[in-house]
């Protein structure tokens, strides 16, 4: 393998890691702010679930934006990987912190949401000029 291909692959891996870490950090900030709002107001469980999903989608969007430069090739797979890794990390952290176990379908739905959202946002990002 030549050095250019190795550097490109390493650069892509680093960009994906940067995107995942940014998504995780953004989630922590948004979740803390939302927790503050929950403590002040009496939100319904349905609203809390919807906002949690929105937080995940926003975090994936931020992570993909960091991992996929505008106009870059490979936006779909990079974005999908950011979404998958971010959601997998979220599923693991949720299980460890709460001690609760969701159904396999719920875990799979989260992972697929991350892949689909990340891939779509990556495609849109790659099409930007």
N, C-alpha and C positions, 0 to 999 in steps of 0.2 A: 504494500500500500504506500502511496506516495505521501509526502509530508503535507501537501496542500489539502488533501482529503482528510487526513488525520486532524489537522488544525480546524477545518470546517466542522467536522463531527464534534470535536471538543468544544468549539465555540457554541454549537447548537445545544449541546448538553448543558453547558454553563448557563446559556440563556434560558433554558427550560427550568433549571434549578432556581435561577433568579426570579423567574415568573411565579413558580410555586411558593417561594419564600415571601414574595411580595403579596400574593393572594392570602397566605396564612396571616401575615401581619395586618393586612387590611381587614380580614375577618375579625381578628382580635379587637381592633379599634371599633369597628361597626357593632360588634356584639356587646362591647362594654357600653357604648352609647345607647344601644337599644335596651340593655339591662337597666340603665339609669331611667330611661323613659318608662319601662315596665314598673319600676319601683314607685314612680310618680302617678301613673295612671293605671286604670283597671282594664287592660286589654283582654279581649277574648282569646281563647286558645287557638281558634282558627286564624285570627289576625297574627298572632305570634308565629304560627307555622308558616304563614304566607311571607312574613317579613324575613324569617330565617332563610327561606328559599331565595328571596330577593338578595339577601346578603351574600349567599353562596354565588349567585349569578354575577353580582357586581364584582366579587372577589376574583372569579374566574376571568372576567373581562379585563380587570386590571393586570392580572398575571399574564394573560395572553398578550396584552399590549406591551408588556415589558419583554416578553420572549420572542415576539414576532415583529421585526422591523417593518415599517411601511414598505410595500412593494417587494418584500422578500419572497423567495421561493420556499415551498414547504410549509406554508401557513397552516394548512389543515392538519397535517400530522403533528406539528409543533403545538398548535393550540389544543388538539385533542389530548396530547400527552400532559400538557399543563393541567387541563381539566381533570384528567384521570388521576394524576398524582395528587393534586389538591384534594379531590374528593376522597381518595383512599386515605390520605392523612387525616382528613376530617372524620371519617368513619372510625378510624383507629382511636383518635383522641376522644371522640364521643363515647365509645365503648369503655375506654380506660377511665375517663373522668366520672361517668355516671354509673358504671357497673351494669347498665341496661343492655340488653341484647335486642336489636330489632330483628325483624324477619329477614330472611335472605332476599326476599323481593324488595324490601325497603333499601337494603344495602345496594343491591343491583341497580335500583332506580336512581339512587344518588350517583353511582359511578357512571351510569349511562347519561344522566343529565350533564355531568361534568365533561364527558367525552363529546357529546353533541354540542353543547354550548361552546366549549373550547375550540372544537373544529370549525364551527360556524364563524365564531369571532376571528379565529385565525385566518379563515378564507377571506373575510371582509378586510382584515388588516393587510393581508398580502396584496389585495387588489388596490389598496390606496397608493397614491403616487406622491 
